[in-house]
């Protein structure tokens, strides 16, 4: 019997979308192992004659978790307006499924079944083509470099106009980043993402004072222009951090509010003001809304038209004048959605290939519908890797269930642009969470390199930087030290990322069982494929009934006949 309560299809969602103008992807969820077949029948909504002709295509299980199978088909209908229904078959029952109904026969009216009204190019779910092939190196500027292969480690304080002060802690500069671009490129990266670089007070630069200039501790506007030009000349893209949820308390508009109170022309630029507005003493709550109760970061009212216009010009300025390739947008889920729609229009008008990445830690379906962001920071990826590879608290079956849900929660084009990460400036270093166990760390790095999405590496991860709390998390880049053998491993892993089987291939799970920690999967694109076996067990583990390529592993480390042990991984590249 078909388990009706488990069946799900959502029209015009990640279950029904156009990956390009000529194709559709249709998905259906069903109870795990319940259906013996699932067939999609589709027809032309505007066929002039009756009865309408339907074409059947068999759907395959693209992913599965503990409870569900996810059937999928990508096809070219040959017309732009589609109606469709499903034929579901179990061991003892066959039903037609349409309009959320289970019926033995079709209705006479084609409008009573599922509809895809029109395959419009504006609604194609995808990311800029270059970003699908990106490998991102995330730099915390203060902690990286001031010259080639060095970081002075000395902070400074620079007076700003109006009595504000810009501070640094370790002395990193933009020129230091420029002089180390070759190091980044040689590791296998083709994109850099910089945490905030605009004029601000504290060393982290999330308390912005001037959105139109580079912080003097990091250098000058000309230094940034040189950085972008040099990076582009080397084939490296540049993404910068945009902080529009809040600003610094020395931002000109907030200073005017402090001075003029209710009479300030900027009073409506901020959230929840009480008058008179005062910066509280340490330990006191501010009398205005701010970021995480941090009084030096008042929350902006991004629905105010004048404030919105100001920040749209900020968006355009850095794209137009410095040719940046994208924005990573801080605390994006607390900002007015109309602000982000306007921001997208402004950015794409300057550069249609500009990528917009939101900092949203949870699932983000409502922000990824083509009207706001291209991508989000995939902290769910980190969490699942932490539980499986680092802490060993989940088995392969549970890990597969979590990864399957990541694959199915968005259209495939959006999944391919998710910014997958193990580390960032906000979380403990992954190697520390592995207890310093390089074997477990390497498994996670390999998975990061080959899983659908865009891998992002935090500076120093390739050299084994550790840290559980700030400031250790953001410690100085260990130039002249660190784990060079680990850096070589990163280089080899990132080579896999450049294979078309990874950047444009399908994803198929080969093994993910309840009883152990062996996870095996294959990426395939035409004749190319990459097969990975990852053993998160404490010791070597039997492979079981996995069908392996005939060729020898491209990486033989850790491979034993019939077992995966040693270093815990094996990789085939065909």
C-alpha positions in Angstrom: 0.0 0.0 0.0 1.2 3.5 -0.8 1.9 5.5 2.3 -0.1 8.6 1.4 0.9 10.6 4.4 4.6 10.6 3.3 4.0 11.8 -0.3 4.8 15.4 -1.0 5.1 17.6 -4.1 5.1 21.4 -3.9 4.6 23.2 -7.3 6.8 26.1 -8.1 9.3 25.4 -5.4 12.5 23.3 -5.0 10.2 20.4 -6.0 9.4 22.0 -9.4 11.8 24.5 -11.0 13.5 25.3 -14.3 17.3 24.8 -14.2 17.4 26.5 -17.6 14.9 27.9 -20.2 14.5 24.5 -21.9 14.4 22.1 -19.0 12.4 21.3 -15.9 13.3 19.5 -12.7 10.5 17.8 -10.9 10.8 16.1 -7.5 8.5 14.0 -5.4 9.0 12.7 -1.8 7.7 9.3 -0.8 8.2 7.0 2.2 11.5 5.2 2.3 11.4 2.0 0.2 7.6 2.2 -0.3 7.4 2.8 -4.1 8.6 0.3 -6.6 8.4 3.0 -9.3 7.4 6.7 -9.7 6.6 8.0 -13.2 6.0 11.6 -14.2 3.5 12.2 -17.0 3.7 15.7 -18.6 1.8 17.5 -21.3 1.4 20.9 -23.0 -1.0 23.1 -21.0 -1.9 24.8 -24.2 -2.3 21.8 -26.5 -5.1 22.8 -28.9 -6.7 19.3 -29.1 -8.4 17.0 -26.6 -7.7 14.6 -25.0 -4.3 16.0 -24.1 -1.2 13.9 -24.9 1.0 13.0 -21.9 4.6 11.8 -22.1 5.7 9.4 -19.3 9.3 9.6 -17.9 10.6 7.4 -15.2 11.9 9.2 -12.0 14.9 8.0 -10.0 15.7 8.2 -6.3 18.2 11.1 -6.2 18.6 11.1 -2.4 17.2 9.4 0.7 17.1 9.9 4.4 15.8 7.8 7.3 12.1 8.4 6.4 11.9 9.4 2.8 13.0 8.7 -0.8 13.3 11.8 -3.0 12.5 11.0 -6.6 13.7 13.4 -9.3 13.7 13.8 -13.1 15.3 16.6 -15.2 13.8 16.7 -18.7 13.2 18.9 -21.7 9.5 19.1 -22.4 9.8 20.8 -25.8 7.3 23.5 -24.8 7.2 26.2 -22.1 3.9 25.6 -20.4 3.6 22.3 -18.7 0.9 20.3 -16.8 1.8 17.1 -15.1 0.8 14.3 -12.7 2.5 11.4 -11.1 1.9 7.6 -11.3 2.9 6.0 -8.0 3.4 2.2 -7.8 3.9 0.1 -4.7 4.0 -3.7 -4.4 0.2 -3.9 -4.2 -1.2 -0.6 -5.4 -1.1 1.9 -8.2 -2.4 5.5 -7.9 -2.3 8.8 -9.8 -1.2 11.8 -7.8 -2.1 15.3 -8.8 -3.2 18.5 -7.0 -2.4 16.8 -3.7 -5.0 14.1 -4.4 -4.6 10.3 -4.8 -7.0 9.1 -7.5 -7.5 6.1 -9.8 -8.1 8.2 -12.9 -7.3 11.6 -14.3 -9.9 14.4 -14.3 -11.1 15.6 -17.8 -9.8 19.2 -17.3 -6.1 19.6 -17.6 -6.2 22.6 -15.2 -7.1 20.3 -12.3 -3.6 18.7 -12.3 -0.2 20.2 -11.4 0.9 23.2 -13.5 4.2 24.9 -14.4 2.7 28.1 -16.0 5.8 29.3 -18.0 9.5 28.5 -18.0 10.7 32.1 -17.6 14.3 33.0 -17.7 13.8 35.4 -14.8 12.8 32.6 -12.6 15.7 30.2 -13.3 17.2 29.1 -10.0 21.0 29.4 -10.3 24.1 31.4 -9.3 26.6 33.3 -11.4 28.5 30.7 -13.5 31.9 31.6 -12.2 30.8 31.1 -8.6 29.8 27.5 -9.3 33.5 26.8 -9.8 34.8 29.0 -7.0 37.1 27.8 -4.2 37.1 30.6 -1.6 39.8 31.6 0.8 38.3 33.6 3.7 40.7 36.2 5.1 40.4 38.1 8.4 42.5 41.1 7.3 43.9 42.1 10.7 45.3 38.7 11.3 46.7 37.7 7.9 49.8 39.6 6.6 51.5 43.0 6.3 54.2 41.9 3.9 55.0 38.8 1.8 55.0 35.8 4.2 55.0 37.9 7.4 52.7 39.6 9.9 54.2 42.1 12.3 51.8 41.3 15.1 51.7 44.9 16.3 48.4 46.8 16.5 47.9 50.5 16.2 45.4 53.3 16.8 44.8 55.9 14.2 42.8 59.1 15.0 39.9 59.7 12.6 38.0 62.9 11.8 35.7 64.0 14.6 37.6 62.3 17.3 36.9 58.6 16.5 39.7 56.1 16.6 40.5 53.2 14.3 42.2 50.3 16.0 44.0 47.2 14.9 45.3 44.3 16.9 47.9 42.3 14.8 48.8 44.7 12.0 47.4 43.0 8.9 47.0 45.1 5.8 45.5 45.0 2.3 49.0 45.3 0.9 50.0 42.3 2.9 47.1 40.4 1.2 48.2 41.5 -2.2 51.7 40.3 -1.7 50.5 36.9 -0.7 48.0 36.3 -3.5 50.4 33.9 -5.2 50.5 31.8 -2.0 46.7 31.6 -2.1 46.5 30.8 -5.8 49.1 28.1 -5.5 47.0 26.3 -2.8 44.3 26.0 -5.4 41.9 28.9 -4.6 40.4 31.2 -7.2 38.5 33.6 -5.0 39.1 35.5 -1.8 36.5 36.7 0.7 37.6 39.5 3.0 35.9 40.2 6.4 35.1 43.9 6.7 37.7 46.4 5.4 35.8 49.7 5.6 36.6 52.4 8.2 35.6 51.3 11.6 36.6 51.5 15.3 37.5 48.0 16.5 40.0 45.6 14.9 37.2 43.4 13.6 35.7 46.3 11.6 32.0 45.3 12.1 31.3 48.7 13.8 31.5 50.8 10.7 32.1 54.5 10.6 32.6 55.2 6.9 31.2 52.9 4.3 33.0 54.7 1.4 36.6 54.3 2.4 39.1 51.6 3.5 40.0 51.6 7.1 43.4 53.3 7.6 44.8 50.5 9.7 44.4 48.3 6.6 45.7 50.9 4.1 44.1 53.2 1.5 41.5 53.1 -1.1 44.3 52.9 -3.6 45.7 49.8 -1.8 42.3 48.1 -2.3 42.2 49.0 -6.0 45.7 47.5 -6.4 44.5 44.3 -4.5 41.5 43.9 -6.8 43.5 44.6 -10.0 46.3 42.2 -9.0 43.8 39.5 -8.0 41.9 39.8 -11.2 45.1 39.6 -13.2 45.9 36.3 -11.5 42.4 34.9 -12.1 41.2 35.5 -8.5 37.8 36.9 -7.7 37.2 39.3 -4.8 34.2 39.2 -2.4 33.9 41.8 0.4 31.9 41.9 3.6 28.8 44.2 3.7 27.5 45.2 7.1 24.0 46.8 6.7 22.1 45.5 9.7 24.0 47.8 12.0 26.7 50.4 12.0 29.2 51.8 14.5 28.1 54.4 17.1 30.6 56.9 15.5 28.8 56.6 12.1 27.8 60.2 11.2 24.1 59.6 11.2 24.1 58.1 14.7 26.3 60.9 16.0 23.8 63.3 14.7 21.0 61.5 16.5 23.0 61.6 19.8 23.5 65.4 19.3 20.0 66.4 18.0 17.7 63.8 19.4 14.2 63.7 18.0 15.1 66.7 15.7 17.8 64.8 13.9 17.0 64.1 10.2 18.5 60.7 10.8 16.3 59.7 13.7 14.3 57.2 11.6 17.5 55.6 10.3 17.7 53.5 13.5 15.6 51.0 15.4 14.0 51.5 18.8 15.5 54.8 19.8 14.6 56.3 23.2 15.5 60.0 23.8 17.9 61.3 24.8 20.1 58.6 23.1 23.1 57.8 25.2 26.0 55.3 24.8 25.7 53.3 28.1 28.5 52.5 30.5 29.9 49.1 30.4 27.4 46.5 31.6 24.4 48.6 31.0 21.7 48.0 28.4 21.5 50.6 25.6 18.3 52.5 25.1 18.2 51.7 21.4 18.2 48.5 19.4 21.6 47.2 18.4 23.5 44.1 17.3 23.4 41.5 20.0 23.1 44.1 22.8 26.4 45.6 21.7 26.0 49.4 22.3 28.7 50.3 19.9 26.7 48.7 17.0 23.3 50.5 16.8 20.7 48.7 14.5 19.9 50.4 11.3 16.3 50.8 10.1 16.8 49.6 6.6 13.2 50.2 5.6 13.7 54.0 5.8 13.8 55.3 2.2 16.7 57.8 2.8 18.8 55.2 4.6 18.1 52.6 1.9 19.1 55.1 -0.9 22.4 55.8 1.0 23.3 52.1 1.3 22.3 51.4 -2.3 24.9 53.9 -3.3 27.4 52.1 -1.1 26.6 48.9 -3.0 27.0 50.5 -6.4 30.2 52.4 -5.4 32.4 49.3 -4.6 31.2 47.4 -7.7 31.5 50.3 -10.1 34.7 51.9 -8.8 36.7 48.9 -7.7 35.1 46.0 -9.7 34.5 43.7 -6.7 32.9 40.4 -7.7 30.5 40.0 -4.8 29.2 40.8 -1.4 28.9 38.7 1.7 26.1 40.3 3.7 26.2 40.3 7.5 23.2 39.3 9.7 21.1 39.2 6.6 18.1 37.6 8.2 17.5 40.6 10.5 17.4 43.1 7.6 14.2 44.3 5.8 13.6 42.1 2.8 12.7 45.0 0.5 16.1 46.4 1.3 17.7 43.2 0.0 15.5 43.2 -3.1 16.7 46.8 -3.8 20.3 45.8 -3.1 20.1 43.0 -5.6 18.7 45.3 -8.3 21.5 47.8 -7.6 24.3 45.2 -7.6 23.1 43.3 -10.7 22.6 46.5 -12.6 26.3 47.3 -12.1 27.5 43.7 -12.6 25.1 40.9 -13.4 27.7 38.4 -12.3 28.1 39.9 -8.9 27.4 37.2 -6.3 25.4 38.0 -3.2 26.0 35.7 -0.2 23.9 36.1 2.9 25.0 35.3 6.5 22.0 33.1 7.5 22.8 30.2 9.8 19.6 28.3 9.3 17.8 27.0 6.2 17.1 29.9 3.9 14.4 28.9 1.3 12.5 32.2 1.6 15.7 34.3 0.9 16.8 32.2 -2.1 14.0 32.7 -4.6 15.9 34.8 -7.1 14.8 38.2 -5.7 17.4 38.6 -2.9 20.4 36.4 -2.6 22.3 33.9 -4.7 23.8 32.0 -1.8 24.0 31.7 2.0 26.8 30.6 4.4 26.0 26.9 4.9 26.5 26.5 8.6 24.3 23.4 8.5 27.1 21.8 6.5 29.5 22.6 9.3 27.2 21.2 12.0 26.7 17.9 10.2 30.4 17.5 9.5 31.1 18.3 13.1 28.8 15.6 14.4 30.1 12.9 12.0 33.7 13.6 11.3 34.9 15.5 14.4 32.8 14.3 17.3 31.8 10.9 16.0 28.3 11.2 17.6 26.4 10.2 14.4 26.7 7.2 12.2 26.9 7.2 8.4 23.1 6.7 7.9 22.3 9.7 10.0 25.0 11.8 8.3 23.6 10.8 4.9 20.1 11.8 6.0 21.4 15.3 6.9 23.3 15.7 3.7 20.3 14.5 1.7 18.2 17.2 3.2 20.8 19.8 2.3 20.7 18.5 -1.3 16.9 18.6 -1.5 16.1 21.8 0.3 16.9 24.1 -2.7 16.9 23.8 -6.4 20.1 22.1 -7.6 21.5 25.4 -9.1 21.2 27.1 -5.7 22.7 24.1 -3.9 25.7 24.3 -6.2 26.3 27.9 -5.0 25.9 27.4 -1.2 29.0 28.6 0.6 30.1 25.4 2.5 32.4 25.9 5.4 34.1 24.3 8.4 35.4 27.5 9.9 34.7 31.2 10.0 35.7 34.1 12.2 32.6 33.3 14.4 33.2 29.7 15.4 35.8 27.4 17.0 38.4 26.1 14.6 37.4 22.7 13.2 40.7 21.0 13.9 40.3 22.0 17.6 36.9 20.4 17.6 38.5 17.3 16.2 40.7 17.2 19.3 43.7 17.8 17.1 43.0 14.5 15.2 44.3 15.3 11.7 42.8 12.1 10.3 39.3 13.2 11.2 40.1 16.8 10.0 41.2 15.5 6.6 38.0 13.5 6.1 36.0 16.7 6.6 38.3 18.7 4.3 37.9 16.0 1.6 34.1 16.1 2.0 34.1 19.9 1.8 36.1 19.8 -1.4 33.8 17.3 -3.2 30.3 17.9 -1.9 28.0 20.1 -4.0 28.5 23.7 -3.2 31.3 26.2 -3.0 34.1 25.3 -0.4 35.3 28.1 1.8 38.5 27.8 3.9 39.3 30.2 6.7 42.8 31.5 6.6 45.4 29.3 8.4 43.2 26.2 8.3 45.6 24.8 5.7 48.4 25.2 8.2 46.6 23.6 11.2 45.6 26.7 13.1 43.5 25.8 16.1 41.4 27.8 18.6 38.3 27.4 20.6 37.5 31.0 21.6 38.3 34.5 20.4 41.1 35.8 20.2 42.7 32.4 19.5 40.2 31.7 16.7 41.5 34.9 14.9 45.1 34.3 15.8 48.0 35.5 13.5 48.6 33.6 10.3 51.5 31.3 11.1 53.9 32.4 8.4 57.1 30.4 8.4 55.5 27.8 10.7 52.4 25.7 10.8 51.8 22.2 9.3 53.2 22.3 5.8 52.2 18.6 5.2 48.6 19.6 5.9 48.9 22.4 3.4 50.0 19.9 0.8 46.9 17.8 1.6 44.7 20.9 1.1 46.3 21.5 -2.3 45.6 17.9 -3.4 42.1 18.0 -2.0 41.3 21.2 -3.9 42.5 19.7 -7.1 39.5 17.4 -6.9 37.2 20.4 -6.7 38.3 21.6 -10.2 37.2 18.3 -11.8 34.0 18.7 -13.9 32.6 15.7 -12.1 32.5 17.9 -9.0 31.7 21.3 -10.4 28.9 20.0 -12.7 28.3 16.4 -11.7 25.6 14.3 -10.1 25.9 13.1 -6.5 25.2 9.4 -5.6 25.5 7.8 -2.3 27.2 4.3 -2.4 27.1 3.4 1.3 25.6 5.0 4.4 24.7 2.3 7.0 23.4 2.5 10.5 26.1 0.3 12.0 29.3 2.1 11.1 31.0 5.3 10.1 31.9 4.5 6.5 30.4 7.0 4.0 30.9 6.4 0.3 29.7 8.5 -2.6 30.4 9.3 -6.3 30.3 12.5 -8.3 29.6 11.8 -12.1 29.6 14.0 -15.1 29.5 12.1 -18.4 32.6 9.9 -18.6 34.2 11.6 -15.6 33.7 10.5 -12.1 35.2 10.8 -8.6 34.5 8.2 -5.9 35.3 8.8 -2.3 35.3 6.4 0.6 35.5 8.1 4.0 35.9 6.1 7.2 34.9 8.1 10.3 35.3 4.9 12.5 38.1 4.9 15.1 39.7 1.9 13.3 39.7 0.4 9.9 36.3 -0.8 8.7 35.1 -3.4 6.1 33.7 -2.0 2.9 30.8 -4.4 2.5 29.1 -4.6 -0.9 30.4 -1.4 -2.5 31.0 -1.7 -6.3 34.3 0.1 -6.9 35.9 1.2 -10.2 38.4 -1.2 -11.7 41.2 1.3 -11.7 43.5 1.8 -8.8 42.8 4.7 -6.4 44.2 8.0 -7.5 45.1 8.5 -3.9 46.2 5.1 -2.5 46.8 6.3 1.1 44.7 4.5 3.6 43.6 1.8 1.2 43.7 -1.8 2.1 42.2 -4.6 0.0 38.6 -5.0 1.1 38.9 -2.5 3.9 39.3 1.2 4.4 41.6 2.1 7.2 45.0 3.8 7.8 44.3 7.4 7.1 40.6 6.7 6.7 40.0 7.6 3.0 40.4 6.4 -0.5 39.8 8.4 -3.7 39.3 7.3 -7.3 39.4 9.8 -10.2 38.3 8.6 -13.6 
